[in-house]
Structures are given as structure tokens and as C-alpha cells.
Amino acid sequence: MPIVLESLAKIVFMFLLIMGMVPALIWAERKGAAFIQDRTGPNRAAIGGVRLAGLVHPIADVLKLVFKEDVQPEARHKAFYNLAPWLAMTIAVSSYAVIPFGDFITIAGRKIPLVVADLQVGALYVLAVASLGTYAVVMAGWASNNKFTFLGGIRATAQMISYEISMGLALMGLMMIFSSLRITDIVAGQGDMIFGFLPKWGVVVQPLGFILFITAVFAETNRNPFDLPEGESEIVAGFHLEYSSLKFALFFMAEYCHMVVGAALIASFYFGGYQIPWAPRAVLEANAGGLLTAKLIGVAVAASVFALLFLRRAQKEKNKFNDNRDREPVLGAGLWILVAIGAAGALLLKPWTVGPQGAEMVATVFQISAFVAKVVFFAWLFIWVRWTLPRFRYDQLMHLGWKVMLPLGVANLVVTALVMAFV
Amino acid sequence: MSQKLVDKLQQEFGADILAVSSQHGDETITVDKDKLLVVLNHLRDHEGCEQLSDVVGVHYPDRDQEFEVNYLLRSWQNNVRLRVRVHTTEGEAIDSATGIYKSADWAEREVYDLFGVDFADHPDLRRILCHHEFEGHPLRKDYPIEQGQECSRPEHLFNDEDIARAARRASGIKPEVGGAHDEVHPSDLLTVNLGPSHPATHGALRVECLLDGENILEAKSEIGYIHRCFEKEAEDHTWAQVMPYTDRLNYCSAMANNAIYALAVEKMCGVEATPRANAIRVIVSELSRIIDHLVCVCANLVDVGALTNYWYLYNTRESIYQSLEGLCGSRLTTNYARIGGMSHDLYDGFADEIRTKLDEMVVGNNEVMKLIARNRIFLDRTVGVGAISQEDALSWGFTGPCLRATGLAHDLRKSAPYFGYEQYEFEIPTGTDGDSHDRIMVRMAEMVQSRAIILQALDNLPDGPLNIEDHSVIIPPKEKVYNTIEGAMNQFKLVYEGIQVPAGEGYGFGEGANGELGFFCVSDGTGHAYRIKVRPPCFPIFSAFTTLVQGRMIPDAIATLGSLNIIAGELDR
């Protein structure tokens, strides 16, 4: 029974993490695009005049999409047409099962690894699930019975097949070095040091593999420069052209879930997952008291600074809009003051005298934060690239996949094998 | 200058040249319609007339030979223009010039569509601007202008025979050069409509593609979705009333359209604008050119997926539009020029405002260049895509940046200066390969030159009157209208009867943002135009589109379409 509860808790935590990241990413995408493109970005949707710098927009979007009419083409294949968006979402979410988001915690004497399913063949599972995602796209493209969606579906198939192989080849080098297919092993292995000072991260031991993998992940997520299945200006909207309302929202969310998965995989395989460089678990636990104190002080100081900035803005822009929006800086200041007070209050509990049980908790929290920070960074990378590069052409994409990345992947594998055999 | 050419032709052809005339500096020869192709062939092969700018029909219902068809020829190498005219009537066909000039294809279709003139041996003589169910020929003088017709059935551009033929051809392509391994059956092919409402057509036009996978085996285009018969409307209005309609031709560079239309009518009236008006026309024409190029380049970049560049370019366009709004009160449909002057003078502070905005433009354009100039994906997507050779470009009637991208430095601002363009120093940027990449780069470079011209014009802006003194052409200022009897009468006559343009014909033209923009005007001496024919630069350019994309992929077709800068407003008129 405890095992079931434990798994359930982890599933819920992971699911909430993803579902929390999706609207945050949509917000980041819009604000990021606006930042890159010299414009303001979302700033209209508001709750009681508070706009949260555009964070209300994802909520408004969801409400709009849920209540919109679901327009369906008459000549669709009913079953597949309805199945496709759910399949897309399910597959996108299921990859998370094998990604470790922390090391372990001990509750009631049980050592619980922080991963939903610690599969022996986790890396294979990731590859398998990633290629399943194509089915949703192909199904949507075919079942909509539209020439443009059909072309989108074909593009998706060809693209996935071409990049799946390079992705697998890139990972094989990594599997050989850490001699395991279990993702927790690979992440744990990256806590070691080479020459005593360089973290044994995937990117350090497999730089070429990393470049191949990140390219393949970009292709798998169907985002610019590999957004051919969508191909806005060419095949209108590609595979999801005939979807509206909640079904479109599912495809939309699936894309962002794929992005989070992609970022989490890059972080886990090549950037040490939850590992903090030069600070292994033991070091973290030994210095837990000091770390926690430093963190609380840091939070308190930062929050006070933010609160002050908001207060200054509140004073300067007292009657800028003459409506509810004038409340924003005051509320912002209030929020940060609360955070600062909370952090300062926690200091009264003498965090430097934390016990062994607490030390473990602190270490876990630090590791999960490191993991989330890495995921956020790579998610931002996805956004950054999307708004910088043009789109490939179909045949150029094939060329890159088969004639450039595949040989490089094989070469990487051979070199890795030779180095491991003779060095 | 073309007088010499006419003399030579008279020696060569003797009595076959039925008449020679010269008006407003334009030479016209009238030839027998059986001799038309011989004369055109001779002009192309021996006299260097590489380009057929346009074919213009005029209807004279009272004559025996009721239709007049004018072939407007241009020799860039000798800098000569010549008009070759034939007469015909209902039931008598003219030999088609499609074998000599490729641009004759669509141009003759247009004359057939609007006048019902028949062309023998034309490969594809269908309606082009009007709907295929339309009855009658709207530009004939006896066509009732109020008559409406309901046409709704869509036209299928490919029939089964076309598809079978394309499949046979595709089966013949070897796999090594991109062909299929198996035999291609007609049922393997897919017809896909790009347009009339497709994200990349940027206007209502339609290209039907016959696809094998994503390869375009064949493409056919259909235009006329927003045809509003500007030319028929113009015949029902006074010359001055046509001005606002010219805004709607190329709505990206409306001010240049205004100015060139005013130039054409001024040429007919034998008046010349004041130096100040000319300088202002240069400034607004170049601003329009910048806006037009910005729109074209940013839309093209969006088409290849580089969305961010859109804002870097569009911000400049937006800020220039604000200045244009200050000049004339509106942004897109400006109606700024007047026959004989301008509607308003520049406002105070305009010069400094434009100088800052042009500096900002340079910053934005440089950022775009940083993003694309050495970007491998961008280069792969545009280099060699939609390429056209110099001969083909001339034969298809390409002008403007699309012609200059092939390496020919032909620019009407240099070869036939108007508005006093000869006073300004600027260069003509050219490309080398005539592909999408060169077209984009030529446009980017032209913006820099336009900036240089504007700065020179702003620095040396002549003082003096804005409008000409001749009040039989331009409405007098209001104080004269209210306080003098002559002024009141001039106003009255110009409003009620319009400008009395002397009978005759003339072709006023200039370098529009997209190429040669010309107005062929015929006046019968009443206050209304007898015939106004626009020569829109993108009409001949778009006629070549389907040959440019044949055998390429859909994304290439999109990238090519964007770089040609097709503006449906002037394409369909």
C-alpha cells in the first residue's frame, strides 16, 4: 500500500510540475518573443485590474478555448479525429515517468527515489515514447481529411523517422560511458569528477553527442526551425488545421509538454540532472544549516529590494491609468513584503541548527531546484531559437538528418568505443 | 531619340508602316496587322527592343476598325521607347506576339478579356481579370457601367488530361535527379490550391499546384479576385477624381502611385510641376519605396519562417506612416498628389522627423541583416530559389528590383529621369542570379539608396510655390476662390467639368517600388478620360511565377512568391 501511495504522490507532483510549467512557458514564450521583437507582449487580461505582467493571459486562453465551439470537418474519420489530440497529450506527459527530478528522500525510514518509475531501460523508454508521438500527428493529419493536414502528417512522419535514429545514436555513446540504460544511473554517474575538478557531465564527455541530441530534440518537438508539420506559411497550419476549441488546446499544450520533456531530457542526460556541480549530496547535507540560513537571508534581502522597487513605482505612477490597474504596484510590494517577512521569520527558528532529517530535506530541495532551473534554462533556449531562426525546407531537413547527423552519430559512437577500449 | 528608330523602320518596311505619329515625346507607328509579328521580331532582334512593357487596347465604336491595340516596347540598352499600333475589328484576329515576348501572354489575355479582341495562335486565350462566367467585355464603350453580373462557379484550372500528362512527364524523370522510383499514376498526384486565402499569398490570388509528394509538377495561377475595373471607373470620372483610386492600386506605396499619375496627366496637359512639388514628390516616392520594400522583405522573411525580422522592419514602416499621416491625413490611401502640384505642403519639423526615422530604419535593417545575411538556413532557403535569367526576365516584362536582381542595372529614375531625379546622386544596386535571395538583398540595398536620395532632397528643398499658376489645371487657393471672380469660376469649372485635358494620348511612367508603373492615357478633349490603362509592375512579373516554381517544392513556391512582391490591388485593378 505505501508503494502505491508513494507512486501516486510522485505522479501527482510530476503532473503538477508539468501542468504548472505549461502556462508558465506559454507566458514565457509570449513575453520572450515580445522581448526579442521589440514589443510589449501580453498585457491586457486582468483579474480585478491586476495583470501579473501578462500571466493572466494563459488563464484567459484556457477559458476561451474550453468554451469555444468545437468545429469539426464533416468528412473526418470520427474515431481517429477525436483520439488524436488526447493521444498527443497522453504521450507527451508519459515521458516524464522515467525522468528523475531529485535523488531520494527518507520518509518513515523508507528511502524513496524521486522518480515516478525507475525503469532499467529508461533511456529506451524515452526513445520509444517519443516516436509514439508521431502517431498522434499522423492520425490528426489523416483523419481531418484535408490536403494541408495530410501534407503536415506526411512531413511529421518523415521528420520523426529521420531524427529518431540520430537521437538514439547520440544516446548510445552516453549509455556506453555510464554503462547503464537506467536514467537514474546516468544522472548519478554525472555527479563524479574528471581530473578532480571537471564535473563528469554528459556535455563534457559527449560534446558531439550533445549537439546531435539537442538538434534531434528540437526536431522531435516540432518547433522552429523544424516546425514543418505546422508550416504556418506553407501548409497553413499543418496537422492541426482542422482542430478548434479544447482539441486544439490539447495539441497546443502537448507541444509545450514536449518542450518541457525535451528540456528535462537535455538536463538529465547532458547537464547532470538534479546534480549541483562541485556540491554532491554529502556536501549539501553536511552544510545544510549554513545553506538554509544563507538562502533565507538571500530571499529576505531580494524580496525587500523588490518590494522597495514596487513601492517606488507605486509612488511615481500613482494615477497612471486612473483605474484598477493602479493597484498593481501596491499589491506587488505587499506580496514581496510578505515574502521578506516570511523569510526573516523563518530565521528566528534557528535554521543553522537543522538536524540530520532536516538536512536531507534541505539537500533534496536544493537538488530539485537545480533540476527545475536547468529545465527552465533549456525551455528558454527553445523559445530563443524559435524566434531567431528561419524554417528548414523539407528536403534540407532530410539532408541534415540522414547525410549529416547520422554519419556524425555513427562516428561519435565509434570514437567513444575506441576511447573506452584503449584509454 | 526614338525618331531615329522610326526613320530606320520606315526605310526597312516602307509602305507596311501605315502611319507615324509623335505626341508628348512618344513615337507611334501604325502597322498592318498582318505585318505586326514581322515588325516586332525585327524590333526585338535588330533594334534592341528587349521588352514588351504592355499591350493596351482602346475602343473607338465609331470607326470601321473599332479596336486599336498598342504594343508598348522598350529598349533598355538603347534607352528608346516605341509604340506599335494595329487596328482591328470584331471577328478579325491579330497574330499573337507570345512567341516573341513572353509578357504578351497575359497582356493579350487582358485585351481579349476586356475588349473581346481575338488573338490568333495564343496558347491560352482565356479571361484573366473577369470571372470565367462573365459575359461581355467591360471596357467596350457600349458596355453599360451599371450592369451587374453574378458569377460564382469556381474554375478548375487542371482537367484530367493535364493531370495525366503531368503524371507521364513525372514518370520520365530519373530517380537520380529527384524523380520517383515507380511509375507515377495520375491518382498519385494531388492538386492543392494555394490561395485565394492562404497565409502566404498576402492578397487574394490563387495558384493551383499539381503535386507529386511536395514537388510541384505544374502550377497554374488565377487572378482577378479583387478586380474592380479601375480603368472603367476612371472613364466615368474627371481626371482629378481618379487620383484617390490610384491609392488602391499598390496600397503599399500609394504616394508613388499618386505622384506618377499626376505626372502622366501633367504630361498630357503640357504643364510641369514646380521644383518644390517635384522635390516633395521625390521625397514621398522614396518613402513609399522604402515602405514597399520593408513590407515585401518582412513578409518574405515571415514566409520562410523568420518571424522576428517582421518587427524590426515593420517598426520603421509604422513610424514613417505616422509622418505620412501628418502630410495628408491618412496612412494607406493617401491621395496626396494633385495634377499640377500637391494637396498640402510639408509640415514644420517634417525634415528632422524623417531624418531621425531614416536613422532608425538603418538600425532596424542592420539588425535584420545580422540575423539573415550569414544564416545558413536562410541562405539554403533562398539562394537559387525562383531564379530567372536576364533574357527571360526581360522577355517576361520584369522591371524594378526583380529585374535588377538578375544583374541588369535598369532603373527609370536614371534612364528616363522625372521629378528631377537627375539632380540626386544614388546608385543602382544589382544582384547576380535573379533568385529570391538577390531580390531581397537588392531591396535592402535600395532602401539605403532611397535614404540617400531623401536626405539630399531634404537638404536642398527648393523654396517657391508648391502648385503651378495655371488654374485651368489646379484648383486655385481658397482666398482666391472666395475673393476673386476668376478664382471662383476656376473652382467651379474644375469641379463640375474637370480638367480639360487636350485630346491626344500619352504614356506617363516612373519607377514604382516594384518596377515600371505607367499610366497610358487617352483623352478626347472632354473633362473625362477616354481611356486610362495602368501598367502595374507586378502583373507581368506574376505571369512568370508558375514557370519559376515548376519542378520545385511548395516552400520554394512560397519563398518565391514573397520575393516577387505581388500586390493584388494593382495586379487585379
Interface residues (C-beta under 8 A of the other chain):
Chain A: A33 I36 Q37 D38 R39 K147 F148 L151 I154 N224 P225 D227 G231 E232 S233 E234 I235 V236 W387 T388 L389 P390 R391 F392 R393 Y394 D395 Q396
Chain B: L190 V192 H198 P199 A200 G213 E214 L301 V302 D303 V304 G305 A306 L307 T308 Y310 W311 Y312 N315 L371 I372 N375 I377 F378 D380 R381 M553 I554 P555 D556 I558
